[in-house]
Amino acid sequence: MKHRFSTRVFGAMLAVIAAGAATFYFSIQTVASTLFENQVRRQAGRANAPGRGPNSTPAVDADVQAAFDSSLDEALLIGLAVSLLAAIILGLVLSGRILNPLTRIRAGVARFAAGRYDESIPEPPVVELAELAADLNTLGAALDESEARRARLVSDVVHEMRTPITTINGFVDGMLDGVFEPSEAVLASVREETTRLERLASDLSGLSSAEGAIMRLEREPVDLVGIVTGVADRLRPQYEAKGVELRVQPGAAIEMAADPQRLAQVFTNIIGNALLYTPAGGRVEVASATVDGSAVVTVADTGAGMGADDLAHVFERFYRGGRQDQAGGTGIGLTIARGIARAHGGDITVDSAGEGSGSTFAVRLPLG
């Protein structure tokens, strides 16, 4: 059975008050009677030592004792009733004041639930509640950013899909209207656009696996240098077509247990990303080494480089920063690559001296 927190607070206060009152009552009852009797005896002794006074008899003493006990009970009950009433009123006021910050925090959470992430929760003066409000405000800011990126994702995906779909529809309409024949060149163009759609779907699926902690790895003994070299060889024609030099420094084999397909995806994304942001006449260098029990593959380019803001967000999904007009892509590849590296127990870092100074990506993977 659920109870309101205010009821529980108020009930706890009343329980403490009742326990204190009961303790006070029985303590007075136990002690006061004995103290009173002793005091009467001392007074009688002073008045007519060594015996009792002329009016001091057992019957009189008993009557006095009974009258005292009755008066004491009445006084205690009246005092306790007044105290309890005052405590109830004060408890209601204090419990309301105690719960007001929680009520405001609850209202703030309700605003977050309604999607109003930009409305922060005021921090109350109570330290613990202020920390809770600050944490919730941080959560709200993160949700606000996530919602903004979700909206950008929808816009980006629609944009990425619109171009190939429009192109395909144009070719199909042209063939249906007899504007041109379904030649090999036309069909190749249609195939290229369907490949773009397929790549977009694959990237979105890979993103879901990378961020959802559900990535399955099929580990087997592999040569990391061989995987990197194979990826570079597959991408080399694209480099040559753009006029960018691709250098792969020779190195000894690096044996490790990993998922070869996933690692190939990592280096395809990183080396392909370097090509996107390196202009014609530029250079991309790939090197492999072992450092402190880990394999490290670096991909250094002489391309656009990144500022401090880009460096802080480059691995976030759909982030393309100020470079989004310089090249295509959905801003998903690096997020997927880092997710795969982390699933292997490694990570990916990036460094750049600034815009126009190129970038260096480092993939670190454990050898064990």
N, C-alpha and C positions, 0 to 999 in steps of 0.2 A: 504494500500500500504506500502510495506516494504522499509526502507531506511537504508543505511549503517551508522554505528555509526560514522565513520570518517566524513561523509557528515554532519551529525547532529552537531558534534562538530565544524566543520569548519563553518557551517551556523550560529551557535550560536555566534561564535567569530565575524563573519562579521556583524551580527545583532547588537551586542554591539558596534562595531566600527562605523557602520552607524548611530546608535542612538546618539553616542557621537559626531560624526562629524556634524550631523544635528543640534544638540543642540549648539555646538560651533559656527557654521555658523550663525544661526539666532540670537544668543546672541550677536555676534560681530556686525552683521548688525543693531541690535536694539540699542546697546550702543554706538558703535563707532561714528555713525553719530551725535548723540547728544553731545558727548564729543568733537568731532572736532569743531562743531559749537560754543560751549561754549568757546573753546580755542581760536578760531579766534576772537571772540568778546572781550575776555580779552586782546589779543594782540593789537587789534585796539584801545581799550580804553586806553591802556598805551601810544600808539603813539600819540594820539590826543584827549585827554580828554577835555571836557566831550562829544564831538561829535565824529563822525567817522573820519577816516583818509581821505585824499584827494582822495585816490583811492578806498575807501570802499563805494560801492553802493549796493543796493539790487540785481542788475543784476550781479555784480561781485561776490557777496557772493553766489548767486545761481549757477554760473558757477563753482566756487571753490568747492562748496558742491557736485555738480554733478561729477566733475572730481575726487574728493576724493572717492565718492561712487563707481564710475566705477573702479578706481584703486584698491579699497578695494575688490570688487567682484572678479576681475581678480586674485589678490593675494591669496584670500581665495580659489578660485576654483583650482588654480595651486597647492597650498599647500595641499588641501584636496585630489587632484588626486594623488600627490606623496605619501602622507601619506597612502592613501587607497592601492596603489600598494605595498608599503612596508609592510602594514599590511597583505595583501593577501599572500605575499611570506613568511613572518614570521609565519602566521597562518598555512600555509601548512607544514612548517618545524615543528612547535610545535605540531600540531595535529598528525603528524606522530610519533613524539617522545612520545606523550602521549599514542598513541594507540599501540606502539610496545610491551609493556608488555602484553596488552590484546591479541595481535596476538600470542605471545609465549604461553600464557595460553591456547588459543584456540587450538594451535598445540598440547599442552600436552593433552588436553581433547580428541582430535582426536586419539592420541596414545592410550589412555585408551580405547576408543571405538574399536580400533583395537586389543585389548587384550594385549597390551604392558604395563602392570600395574607396572612393575619394573622401568620404566623410569620416574623419578620424574620431576616436573615442577620447573624451577628456580624461586626463589622468587624475584620479582622486588623491587626496593627501596621504592616505594610508599606503605605506611602502609596498606591501605585498600586492595590493590591488593596483597600484600604479605600475608595478612591473607587469602584471597581467594585462593591463590596458596597453602598455607599450608593446608587449608581444603580439597582442591582437592587431594593433596598428601596423606593425611590421607585416603580419599576415595579410592585412587588408591591402597594403602597398604591393605585396607580391601578387595577390590575386588581381589587383588592378592592372599590373604589368602583364600578367598571364592573359587576362581578358583582351588587353590591347593587342597582344601578339596573336591571340586566336583570331581576332578580327583581321589582322594583317595576313594571317595564314589563309583565311578564306579569300581575301583579295588576291594574294599571290597565286594560290592554286587556280582561281578563276582565270587570272591573267595567263598563267602558264598553259592552261587547257584551251583558252579561247584561240590562241594563235594557231596551234596545230589543227584544231577542229575547223577553224575558218578556212585554213589552207586545204584540208581534205575535202571539205564541202565544195570549195571552189573547183578543185580538180574533178570531183564527181559530177558537179553540175555542168562543167565544160564538156566532159565526155558524153553526158546524157543529151546535151544540146547540140552535139556534133561540132563544137568549136575546135576540138582537137581529138586525135585518135588516142586510144589507151596504149601509148608507146612505152618502151622500156624506161625512158627518162621520166615520164609522168608517173608511172607506177613506182619508180625508185623514190620520187619526191613524196608520194603518199606513204611509202614505207618509212621514210625518214621521220615524217610527222607522227606516225603511229609509234615509232620507237621512242620519240620524245614523251608521248603519253605513258608508254610502258615504263620509262625511266622514272617519271614522276610518281607513278603508283608504287614502284619498287622503293623509291626513297621514302615515301610516306610509311610504307610497311616497315622498312628498316628503322625508321625513327621510332615507331611504336615499340619495337623490340628493344631498341637501345635505351629508351627511357622507362620502360615498364619492368625492368629487372626480370624479364622472362626469356632472355637470350639463351639459346641452347648452343653449346660449343661441342663440336666433334673433334676432340683433340687427337693428334697423332704426331709422331716424330717428323719434324720438318726442318728445312734449312731456310732460315729467315732471309739470308742474303739471296738465295735462289728465288724466293717469292718476290722480293723487292726488284731484282733484276728482271724477272718475268713481267712484272707490271710495267716497268720502265720501257721494256721492248715493245709491249702492246701499245703504249701511248706515244712512242717515238714518232710514228707517222704524223700524228696531230701536231707534235712539236715542230717537225720539219715543215709542215704546211703553214704554220704561223710564223716560222722564222725564228724560233726560240731554241737555243742550244740546251740539250739535256745531257748532263754528265753524270755517270754513275761510277764512283770511285771503286776500284776493285778491292776485294777484301776476302779474308778466309771465311769459310762456311761457319755459320752460327747455328748450332743444333739446339732445338728446344721442342717441347710438346705444346702444340697449339692447333687451332682450327685454320687450315691453310686458306679456305675460301673466305673466311672472315678477315684474315690478315690481308689477303689480296684486296678486299674491299676497302680496308683502311688505307692502304698505300695508293690505291686507285683514286680515292677521294682526295688525299693530300697532294699527290703529284699532279693530279688533274686540276686541283684548285690552284696550284702554283702556276700552271699554264694559263689559267683564266686571267690571272692578275699580273702576268709578266708580258710586257709589250714586245713586239718584234725587235730582234736584235739583243734581247735580254738572255739571261742564262739561269738555269736551275741545276743545282748540284745535289746529288744524293750520296750519302756516306753511311756506312754501318760500322759499329764497334761494340765491344763489351766493356762495361764500366761498373765496378762494384757489384758483380753478380747479376747484372741486368744487360740485356741487349738494347742498344740505343741506335735508332735510325734517324738521321737528320735530313731534312729537305730544305735547302736554302735557296731563295730566289732573289733576283735583282729587280723585282717588280714594284708594285704600288706602295708596299709597306703599310704600316698601321700606326695610328696615333694611340694615345693611352686609353681612350674610350673604347676603341675597337678591340684593343688587347684584352680589356676587361670583359667583353661580351662576345668575342668571336666564336666561342663554342656553344653559345646559346642558340636554341633552335630558331630558324627563320631570320636570324640576325645577319644582315649584310652591311649595316652601318653606312658610312659615307661612300662605300665602294659599290653600292648596288647598281649604279648606272654605268659602271665600267665593264661589267661582265654579266653573263647569264647565271643560271642556277637558282635554286630555291632557298639557299641558306640552310640546308639540312645536312649536307655531306659531312661537315666537320663534327656536327653533333653525333652523327652515327658513328664516325670513326672513333671519337673519344669513348663512346659507349662500348664499342667492341674492345678497345684497348683496356678499359677498366674491367670488363668481363673477364679478361685474361689476367687480371691482377696488376696491370700496368696503368699508364696514363699518357696523355699527350699535352705538351706545353708549347707555347709560341713566344717568340721574342722578335722585336723590331725596334730599330733606332728611331723610327718615326716615318711619317708619310714620305714616299719617294726613296726610302732607304732599303727596301726589300724586307723580307720576313724569313724567319727560320723556325720550322716546326720540328720538334723532337718527339719521337715515339719511343717510350721506354717500356720494355717488356721483361718480366722475370724469366731467368733461365731455368729455375727449378720447377 
